[in-house]
Amino acid sequence: MDSVSIDTFLLLVLLILVGIVLFLSLVIALYVIRLSRDIAGRQLLEVERGRPTPEKTRVKEEIPGEAAPVVVPGPPEPVQEIAFDPSRDAPDIPTGMKNLCGRYGLSSLTVSSADGLVIASSGHPDAVTDAAQYSYSFMTGTPVKESGVQVFPVDFGGTPLVGILRSTGNAPGASLDALQKDLVKLLERWI
């Protein structure tokens, strides 16, 4: 009877160890896939940003007697805005918020509920204070007096949220609509 119970016990321990190894392998495979997508996305962005186009420069035909060709700049190429993709640009909410800050030239970005609770933040140390102070200001209609701080509405699934941005330069006037849309995409992905 003891030999059967010892064999059963060893088999059970072995099955548990195999299960743990399989689970860890699955987790590692998921992280490797996420990392490879992130690397591929970054490489694609770098290629798109650094790729020379034939319209950027044109070489004037060489005239006999001239030593080197003269480079004549072509017409300016319109800047193509790369769309924010939450699945590629935001592996999690804090990273997505930081990427939005970099994209729009912001020092920090916070999204709070109407009552001042932080929903998402780019990691600014004063995010909790900003959320409490500026969401109250926004909801009561009190103008924000601190320079470089702007509050704006974020409509997320019918729930009114408050966006708070800090900027060292000019606040993103025309691009505020794009920022709001990108924030909603980010929140829809992760909340």
N, C-alpha and C positions, 0 to 999 in steps of 0.2 A: 504494500500500500504506500510506503514511503517513496519508493522509486517512481511510482506513477505521479504522485503529487510534486516531487522535485522536478520531474520532466515537464509537467504541466506548468509549473512556476517558471522554469527557464524559458519555455516556449512563450509564455505570456510576456515576460520581460523582453525577450527578443522582438516580439511583435510591437511592443510599445516603443522600443528603440528604433525600429524600422519606420514606424509612424512619425516619430519626431524627426528623423533624417529626411523623410519625404516632405514633411511640412516645411522644414528649413530650406530644402532645395527649391520648393515652390516660391517661397518668399524671396530668396536670392534671385531666382529667375525673373520675378516681377520687377525687382529693383534694377536688374541689368537691362531689361527691356526699356524701362523708364529712362535710365541713364543714356542708353543708345539713342533713343528718340530725342532727348534733350541735346545731345552732342550733334546729331544730324541736323536738328533745327538751327543750332548756333552756326554750324558750318555753312548751311544754306544762306543764313543772313550775312555772314562774312563774305561769301562768294558774291551775293547780290550787291553788297555795298562796295566791294573792291573791284568789280569787274569793269575793265575799260570798254567803252563802246566806241565804234568807229566814228560816231558823230561828234565825240568830244574834241577830237583833234583831226585836222586835215593837213596834209603836207602839200604845200604849193609846189607845182612842178618846177623842177630844177632848170634854171636858165643858164645857158652856156656862159661861162665866165664867172659864175658864182661858185663859191667853195662848198657851201652847205645849204641844204634846203631850209626854207623859212617855214616855221610852224604858225599856221593861222588858226586861231580858236574858232570852233564851230558855234552854232547857235546854242544858247544855254538849254540844257536838258531839264525838262520839268521834274521836280522832285516827286518820286513816287512814295506815297505813304504806305508803309507796310502795316497791314491790318493786325490788330492785337488778337491773338488766338489763345484763349485760356488753356486749351489742352497742351499747347506747346510753350507758351510764355509764362504759365503759372502752374508749376507742379504742386503748389499749395497757396493758400491765401497770402501769407506774408511775402513770399517771393513774387507773387503776382502784383501785390501792392508796390513793392520796391521796383519792379519792372515798369509799372505805370509811372512812378516818380521819375525814373530815368527817361522814359519816353516823352514825358511832358515837361521835363526840366523843373521838377518840384523838389523841395527839401523834404517834405513829408506829406502823407496822405492818410486820412482817417475817415472811416465811415462809422456813424453812430446812430443809435435809435433816437427817436424824438425825445425820449426822457434822459438821454445822456449816457447810455451804455455803449461801450466800444463794440462794434460788430466786426470790424477789420481795421488793421493798421499796418503801416509800412515799418513800424518799429521805433517811431520817434519816442523819446523818453517822456514827453508831456502829452502823449496821446489820450490818456485817461482824463487829464485836466482839460485838454482841448475839447474832448467830447462833451464833458459836463458843461463847460462854460459856453462854448459856441453853439451847441445844439439848443440850449436855452435861449441864447440870443436870436438864433434863427427862428425858433418857434414863436417868440414874442415880437419879432420884427425889429429888434434893437440892432442898429448898425454896428458892425465890427470895426473897432477903432485901431486895432493893432495892424501896423503895416506889414504887408506880405502874407496876411491871412485872409482867406476867402471862404465863405460858406455857400453851399449850393444844395438844391434838392436832389435826391436820388430816389426814384420811384422803383421799388423792387417788389414786384408781384402785388401791387396795390398797397404795399406798406410804405408809408413815407419815412425815408431815412435822410440823414443829413451828412453831406460830404464836407470835409474840412481839409483845405489844402494850405500848405505853407510854401511860399516861394521866395527865393532871394531876389529874383529879377521881377520882370513883369508877370502878372497873373495871366494864365492862359485864357484870354478873352474869347477868341473865335473857336479855339479848340476845346472849350469847356463842354460843349455838346458831345464831342467825340470822347472826352474823358468820362462823362456820365454814361455813355453807351458801353464803354469798355469796363467800367465798374460794374454795371448790371450784368454783363457777360461773365465777369469773374465771380460775382456773387451767385449767379445761376449755376455755375459749374460746381461750386464748393459748398453752397448752403442749400 
